[in-house]
Amino acid sequence: MTVIDRLVAARDETYRTFQVKLVPNIDADKIIGVRTPELRKIAKEVFASEDCDAFLQTLPHTYYEENLIHFFIVAMIRDFDTCIQKVEAFLPYVDCWPLSDQATPKCFKKNHERLLPYIKKWIASEHVYTARFGMRMLMNEFLDEDFREEYPELVAEKNGEDYYLKMMIAWYFATALAKQYDKTIPYLEKHRLEDWVHRKTIQKAIESYRVSDEHKKYLLTLR
């Protein structure tokens, strides 16, 4: 069976209706309607098959779910150089927020020093979902022991009117408030972020269980 055959066999019409509403910028005809656990299962099967390379080289794909499977496969590649090459080849085809947000290559965790220049390049990209992916990788990989004070600046300097780009900036700073509060709060105190992003950051931080009640009270004064 081809990947598309497997996807069609796993179609869930109720879930498809939900997905069409979730990603309104994707043509409904390009959404089959397959739940994420099934997509990950198919991705693992393709990754282990002789057809894997051919599938990854067949771009652009036709369906939304093919793209998700593509990124799930890339995220399983253990060799950093190979994975980065596949990520860079695929990012221009990332065309919606779920596709940008669901795949996190496992090999990135042990290669932060080599990864950082790519993250900086991705964040600087004019392609919305490449920039969003870069910011999410910075959030996922560099808000703990490898955090540096200059990293939030990479996100704060990112400008753009796209809703999904601005939401990612807010998501980054809300998470940074939970993990690196003292180094992040000046961005809110000095109103470094665009008004909408500033308010959304505070909203998301207040909704987070990882931000202390004391910090939430103070954030309310900064709205």
N, C-alpha and C positions, 0 to 999 in steps of 0.2 A: 504493500500500500504506500502511496505517496503521502507526504505530510498533509496535503490538502484533503486527501481521502480520510486520513485519521482525524483531522479536525471536523470534517463534516459528520463523521460517525459519532463524534463526541458532542455534537451540537445540542444546546439547551436553549429553546426558544424564549423561555422566561428570562433567562440570564442575558440573552441577546438583547431583549427589549431594554433591560437595565443598562447594558453596556452602551447602547446607542445614545441613551440620555447622558451617560457619564462622560463620553468623549464626543461632544457635538460637532467638533471640527473634522471628524472622520466620516466619510461617506458611509451611510448605513449599509450600502451594498457590499462594503469591504469588511463588514463585521459578521463573523459566522456565529459567535455566541458560545464560547467554550470557557469553562471555569478554570481558574488558575492552577489548582492541583493537577488537573488533566493536562494542561499546557506544560507544566513542569515534567510530568511523566513522559509526554511525547518528546520533549527536549532531551531528556536523559537517554531515551531510546535512539534518537537520531545521533546524539553525541557519540554513542557507542557503536554506531553503524558505519558501514563503508560509504554511505551516502552523505556523511556529515560535511565534508569539504565542498562537495557539489552544491549542497543546500546553502552553505554560507557564501558561496560565490555567485549565487543566483539573486542578484539585486537589480532593480527593486523587486520586492515581493508584492504579491497582489493583495493579500489579506492582512488585516490588523493582527490577527493571531499568529500569522507566519512571522511577523516582525517580533512579537513577544518571544516566540520560540527561538528566533535567531539570537536575541540578546541573552536569553537564559543559557543557550549553548556557549556563547562567548564567555559568560561569567564562570563557566566550569573549566575553562582552559587554565592549566596550572603554570605554564611557562609565561613569564611576564612579558617578554618581547613579543611573543606570538599573540598574546591576549591584547596588548596595546595596539598592535597592528590591526587586529580584527575590530577593536572598539573604534579606532579612528576611521576605518573603512565604512563602518556602519552608522556613525553619528549623523552624517548628512541625511540619512533616511529616517531618523527619529522625528516623528511628526505629531506627537501628542504627549501629554504629561504622564499617563500610565507607563508608556514605553520608556520614557526617560527615567522613571522612578523605581521600576521593579527589579532591575538587574544590578547586582553589585559583584564584580569579579572578586573571587576569593583570593587571588594572587596579589591583589593590591595591598592587603594587610601587611605583608612581609616585605614590601618594596616601596615604602613611603618616600624615601629619598629620591628614587627614580621616578616615582609617580607625580611628585609635586610640580615639576615643570609642565607636565601635560595638563594638570588641573588648572594651572594659571592660564595656559593657552585656551583651554575650553571655556573658562569663565569669560575671557576676553572676546570670544566669538560673537559675531552678530547673529548667528543662528540660535534662535531662542532655546531650543531643546538641548543643543550642545552646551550652551551656557548654564542651563538648569542642571544638566548632568554634572558639569564641573563643580557647581556649588554644592550639589548633594554629595559628591565625593569628598569635598573639603569638609563638609559637615560630618560625614560618616567616619572619615579617617583621621581628621586633624583637630578634634575637639577634646581629646583626652591627653595622654602623656606627650604626644608630639605637637601639641598646640603651641603656637607662637603669636605674640600680640599683633603682628602685622597681618595675620591671615584674615580676620574680619574685615580689614580694610579692602581686601580684594573684592568682597561682596558689597560693601557699602558704596564702593565707587561704581558699581554696575548700574547703568541707566537703561531705561526702556519702558515702554508703555504696555507691553504685553502682560495680560493678567497672570498668566502662569509663571512668567519670569518674576513678577513682583511678589507672587505668593511664595516662590522659592526663597527669595531674599528674606521675607518675613519668617518663614520656616527656619531658615538658617539662624537668624538672630534669636528667635524664641528658644531654639535648642541651645544656642551658645549661652543664653541667660541661665539655662538649667545647669550647664556644665562648667562654664567659665564666667560666672556672674560679675566678679569684680573687674574683669578686663572688658566686659561687654556693656555694662550699664552706662558707661560714658557716651556710647552711641545714641542712647535714648535721652540721656540728660542734656546732651548738646544738640539734640534733634538732627542728627547727621543723616537720617533716612528721610526719603520723600514722605509727605504727610500720610498718604494712604498706607504705605508700608510701615511707617511708625505705629500707626494705630493698630494695624493687623498684627504686628509683632507683639504688642502689649496684650492684645486679645488672646493670641495663641499661647503666650507665656502664662497668662492667668488661667487658662483652661488646662494647663499642663500639671500633672501630679508631681512632676520632678522639680517644680519651682516652689520654694518655701512660702508659707503664708505671709511671713514678714516681707519677703521680696515682692509678693503680689500686691500687698498693701501699698508699698512704695511705688510700684509700677502704675497703680491706679492714679497716683498724683501727677504722673507724667503724660497722661493722655491729652 
